[in-house]
Amino acid sequence: MLKSPPTAELFKKAVGVNKGSDIPYRNKIGTVNREQLSEIATIKMRDMNAIDEEGAMAQIEGTARNMGITIQK
């Protein structure tokens, strides 16, 4: 069974950048909306230990913050 792509790669593709921010809490590289976050969570769901999609989205939001990506609510 193959694993899904890394979460960081999915975020880079969604935002359209080549790499994450060098200083993630100061330099923001892009924004994703809740729909894009949901799509990424759906792709990653089988590889995660989350009970539901909301739990997976909460875990994935941490990756976005560490990359310098803002989540639009």
MDAnalysis code that builds the backbone (N, CA, C; Angstrom):
import MDAnalysis as mda
import numpy as np

u = mda.Universe.empty(219, n_residues=73, atom_resindex=np.repeat(np.arange(73), 3), trajectory=True)
u.add_TopologyAttr("name", ["N", "CA", "C"] * 73)
u.add_TopologyAttr("resid", np.arange(1, 74))
u.add_TopologyAttr("resname", ["MET", "LEU", "LYS", "SER", "PRO", "PRO", "THR", "ALA", "GLU", "LEU", "PHE", "LYS", "LYS", "ALA", "VAL", "GLY", "VAL", "ASN", "LYS", "GLY", "SER", "ASP", "ILE", "PRO", "TYR", "ARG", "ASN", "LYS", "ILE", "GLY", "THR", "VAL", "ASN", "ARG", "GLU", "GLN", "LEU", "SER", "GLU", "ILE", "ALA", "THR", "ILE", "LYS", "MET", "ARG", "ASP", "MET", "ASN", "ALA", "ILE", "ASP", "GLU", "GLU", "GLY", "ALA", "MET", "ALA", "GLN", "ILE", "GLU", "GLY", "THR", "ALA", "ARG", "ASN", "MET", "GLY", "ILE", "THR", "ILE", "GLN", "LYS"])
u.atoms.positions = np.array([
    [0.843, -1.185, 0.000],
    [0.000, 0.000, 0.000],
    [0.884, 1.244, 0.000],
    [0.606, 2.136, -0.913],
    [1.372, 3.366, -1.023],
    [0.805, 4.424, -0.099],
    [1.695, 5.230, 0.419],
    [1.255, 6.339, 1.280],
    [0.948, 7.549, 0.420],
    [0.200, 8.452, 0.998],
    [-0.119, 9.703, 0.300],
    [1.096, 10.628, 0.332],
    [1.108, 11.653, -0.527],
    [2.245, 12.585, -0.546],
    [2.367, 13.320, 0.794],
    [3.559, 13.803, 1.110],
    [3.732, 14.566, 2.351],
    [2.816, 15.794, 2.382],
    [2.365, 16.128, 3.572],
    [1.465, 17.259, 3.748],
    [2.098, 18.546, 3.243],
    [3.379, 18.726, 3.509],
    [4.070, 19.947, 3.070],
    [4.031, 20.077, 1.551],
    [4.182, 18.972, 0.839],
    [4.142, 19.019, -0.624],
    [2.752, 19.410, -1.119],
    [1.716, 18.904, -0.461],
    [0.347, 19.261, -0.842],
    [0.085, 20.745, -0.603],
    [0.603, 21.281, 0.498],
    [0.440, 22.713, 0.777],
    [1.212, 23.555, -0.231],
    [2.430, 23.160, -0.559],
    [3.211, 23.927, -1.537],
    [2.498, 23.977, -2.882],
    [1.889, 22.866, -3.264],
    [1.146, 22.826, -4.520],
    [-0.094, 23.707, -4.447],
    [-0.802, 23.688, -3.318],
    [-2.017, 24.490, -3.160],
    [-1.712, 25.986, -3.185],
    [-0.582, 26.373, -2.594],
    [-0.224, 27.789, -2.522],
    [0.528, 28.239, -3.775],
    [1.233, 27.303, -4.428],
    [1.976, 27.637, -5.634],
    [3.366, 28.169, -5.355],
    [4.046, 27.580, -4.361],
    [5.409, 27.992, -4.026],
    [6.336, 26.780, -4.098],
    [7.642, 27.054, -4.070],
    [8.626, 25.975, -4.131],
    [9.084, 25.490, -2.772],
    [8.988, 26.355, -1.748],
    [9.411, 25.957, -0.408],
    [8.660, 26.781, 0.633],
    [8.722, 26.317, 1.877],
    [8.070, 27.019, 2.972],
    [8.843, 28.267, 3.368],
    [8.299, 28.996, 4.307],
    [8.903, 30.241, 4.764],
    [10.151, 29.960, 5.600],
    [11.142, 30.855, 5.504],
    [12.347, 30.718, 6.315],
    [12.075, 31.110, 7.771],
    [11.162, 32.054, 7.988],
    [10.736, 32.447, 9.341],
    [9.204, 32.382, 9.335],
    [8.623, 31.216, 9.643],
    [7.194, 30.993, 9.416],
    [6.239, 31.903, 10.170],
    [6.609, 32.363, 11.351],
    [5.665, 33.183, 12.106],
    [5.764, 34.661, 11.742],
    [6.753, 35.037, 10.943],
    [6.899, 36.422, 10.496],
    [6.636, 36.573, 9.002],
    [7.246, 35.709, 8.215],
    [7.129, 35.799, 6.757],
    [6.106, 34.781, 6.261],
    [4.956, 35.264, 5.858],
    [3.907, 34.391, 5.343],
    [4.090, 34.210, 3.839],
    [3.923, 32.962, 3.374],
    [4.146, 32.684, 1.957],
    [2.847, 32.550, 1.176],
    [1.730, 32.421, 1.871],
    [0.473, 32.268, 1.159],
    [-0.679, 31.967, 2.096],
    [-1.838, 31.758, 1.491],
    [-3.062, 31.514, 2.245],
    [-3.826, 30.363, 1.596],
    [-4.404, 29.515, 2.420],
    [-5.323, 28.480, 1.934],
    [-6.651, 28.670, 2.653],
    [-7.732, 28.323, 1.977],
    [-9.042, 28.442, 2.598],
    [-9.447, 27.103, 3.216],
    [-10.571, 27.084, 3.901],
    [-11.031, 25.869, 4.587],
    [-11.327, 24.741, 3.603],
    [-11.779, 25.069, 2.400],
    [-12.061, 24.039, 1.397],
    [-10.783, 23.330, 0.969],
    [-9.709, 24.094, 0.732],
    [-8.433, 23.496, 0.358],
    [-7.888, 22.654, 1.502],
    [-8.041, 23.146, 2.726],
    [-7.592, 22.405, 3.902],
    [-8.359, 21.091, 4.016],
    [-9.641, 21.125, 3.733],
    [-10.472, 19.930, 3.773],
    [-10.035, 18.915, 2.719],
    [-9.696, 19.395, 1.517],
    [-9.227, 18.511, 0.451],
    [-7.933, 17.811, 0.859],
    [-7.006, 18.557, 1.437],
    [-5.738, 17.980, 1.875],
    [-5.978, 16.980, 3.001],
    [-6.874, 17.305, 3.924],
    [-7.199, 16.392, 5.026],
    [-7.806, 15.095, 4.498],
    [-8.635, 15.183, 3.472],
    [-9.237, 13.993, 2.880],
    [-8.172, 13.097, 2.260],
    [-7.199, 13.701, 1.594],
    [-6.111, 12.929, 0.985],
    [-5.273, 12.255, 2.063],
    [-4.987, 12.975, 3.145],
    [-4.101, 12.473, 4.198],
    [-4.801, 11.584, 5.226],
    [-6.113, 11.522, 5.222],
    [-6.894, 10.859, 6.263],
    [-6.471, 9.403, 6.490],
    [-6.201, 8.662, 5.436],
    [-5.865, 7.238, 5.604],
    [-4.507, 7.024, 6.270],
    [-3.635, 8.019, 6.233],
    [-2.309, 7.892, 6.845],
    [-2.249, 8.494, 8.247],
    [-3.340, 9.090, 8.695],
    [-3.335, 9.777, 9.985],
    [-4.100, 8.964, 11.019],
    [-3.903, 9.326, 12.267],
    [-4.629, 8.657, 13.342],
    [-5.783, 9.518, 13.859],
    [-6.351, 10.311, 12.970],
    [-7.481, 11.168, 13.336],
    [-8.787, 10.379, 13.244],
    [-9.721, 10.697, 14.114],
    [-11.010, 10.007, 14.140],
    [-11.907, 10.484, 13.001],
    [-11.908, 11.790, 12.752],
    [-12.754, 12.334, 11.702],
    [-11.991, 13.405, 10.933],
    [-12.650, 13.973, 9.936],
    [-11.992, 14.963, 9.086],
    [-11.632, 16.229, 9.856],
    [-12.465, 16.632, 10.809],
    [-12.163, 17.827, 11.613],
    [-10.869, 17.635, 12.401],
    [-10.668, 16.451, 12.956],
    [-9.441, 16.158, 13.688],
    [-8.230, 16.179, 12.777],
    [-8.399, 15.644, 11.575],
    [-7.307, 15.659, 10.601],
    [-6.983, 17.088, 10.185],
    [-8.011, 17.904, 10.009],
    [-7.785, 19.302, 9.636],
    [-7.037, 20.042, 10.736],
    [-7.345, 19.754, 11.989],
    [-6.654, 20.404, 13.102],
    [-5.174, 20.036, 13.106],
    [-4.861, 18.780, 12.826],
    [-3.464, 18.352, 12.786],
    [-2.728, 19.001, 11.612],
    [-3.392, 19.073, 10.480],
    [-2.771, 19.621, 9.278],
    [-2.563, 21.133, 9.392],
    [-3.424, 21.812, 10.143],
    [-3.256, 23.257, 10.345],
    [-1.902, 23.571, 10.969],
    [-1.418, 22.704, 11.843],
    [-0.102, 22.906, 12.453],
    [1.005, 22.900, 11.420],
    [0.912, 22.006, 10.454],
    [1.900, 21.956, 9.380],
    [1.865, 23.253, 8.577],
    [0.652, 23.725, 8.306],
    [0.526, 24.981, 7.538],
    [1.174, 26.144, 8.295],
    [0.894, 26.238, 9.577],
    [1.494, 27.334, 10.379],
    [3.015, 27.248, 10.375],
    [3.560, 26.036, 10.483],
    [5.017, 25.872, 10.504],
    [5.659, 26.150, 9.147],
    [4.872, 26.175, 8.098],
    [5.389, 26.494, 6.768],
    [5.227, 27.975, 6.445],
    [4.495, 28.718, 7.272],
    [4.255, 30.130, 6.995],
    [3.027, 30.342, 6.144],
    [2.072, 29.414, 6.212],
    [0.839, 29.517, 5.433],
    [-0.296, 29.907, 6.380],
    [-1.076, 30.885, 5.974],
    [-2.214, 31.353, 6.754],
    [-3.459, 30.580, 6.355],
    [-4.262, 30.198, 7.357],
    [-5.530, 29.517, 7.092],
    [-6.639, 30.562, 7.130],
    [-7.358, 30.693, 6.035],
    [-8.462, 31.650, 5.963],
    [-9.708, 31.007, 6.547],
    [-10.294, 31.640, 7.548],
    [-11.450, 31.037, 8.231],
    [-12.746, 31.621, 7.780],
])
